[in-house]
Amino acid sequence: METENLKLEDLISKETLTDDGKGIGSVAIIGAGIMGQGIAQSVAASGIEVVLIEKDGKHLENAKLSLIEGIDRDIKRWVMTESDKKSITSRIRWECKLEKAKVCDLIIEAVDEDFELKKNIFLQLDKIALQDTILASNTSTLSLSKIAEKTSRPDKIIGMHFLNPVPKVPLVELVKCLETSAETVNTVKDFARKIGKTAVEVYEYPGFVTTRAVVPLLNEAMYILLEGVATAKDIDTAMKLGYNFPLGPLEMADQMGLDEVLKWMESLWSTLGEPRYRACPILRKLVRERKLGKKTGEGFFKYDANGKIVE
């Protein structure tokens, strides 16, 4: 990458940073997993500079290869061009230190759905980031208010729940914490619009809207499979043709990552205590076997190198 040896400060002009004094001109993303990569790609594609931060060089290099491979697949399908690829990758800077997020206007945490991990990252970011920097989390189930109250900027803490695959899903849930300010909400909503997302405002509650609504559907489809009512293929076909779903619930779970789906269910089950959130045994079995869906090549279905179901 041509810009790799330059300092971040050299990549971002004062005009870009201020963006007329109000908007988001630079973004740091903590966690370069599937979600972090997708958020980085969406932000970079909109013309905004991105710092993507991982815990070590090995994970960072794997993330970089994964992002490039995903873009290359889209190029083969004529969804993107080589020019798009060059434009996106030139705006992403890959780093292993949280301190590299210091000069950014917005920092988005996108690590595993683990409360203690997220809390520790936010406490570190609160000390590192500039006073006006907004701190966001991509959490899908956890309480940000509990994290925000430990920081010196509870008014600048907000949830940005993106859905996978981030570059293709035009939605983000903006999760307002107890003390999130109207200014923070408006700034982040404007940023979401700039990166091509429709922002839906929600108040903090386990699962928000999308996760809370989809988890019972996925879980019930898994129980239907477990009980032998129909095959995985026929369950998905019935839901796609019967309700005009672009993906059936089992393929949808595979795409989300079965380990992530299990974490959502366990979090909702522990906080809300309702049976519809208690994970189906077949999901636990697949996760134990590390059959996590598309990212491992097998879940409820088997997938080829291009992520297509193998018949």
Protein Blocks (a to p, Z undefined) as FASTA:
>chain_A
ZZlmpcfklmpcfklmnnnolacfbdcdehjafklmmmmmmmmmnopacddddfbfklmm
mmmmmmmmmmmmmmmnomacfklmmmmmmmpccdfbfklmmmpmbdcdfbdcdfklmmmm
mmmmmmmpcfklccddfbfkbcfklmmmmpcblmlgccddddddfklmccdcddddfklc
fklmmmmmmmmmmnopacddddddehilmmmmmmmmmmmmmmmmmnomacfklmmmmmmm
mnopabdfklmmmmnopklmmmmmmmmmmmnopaklpccfklmmmmmnopgbjknopafb
ccdfkopacZZ
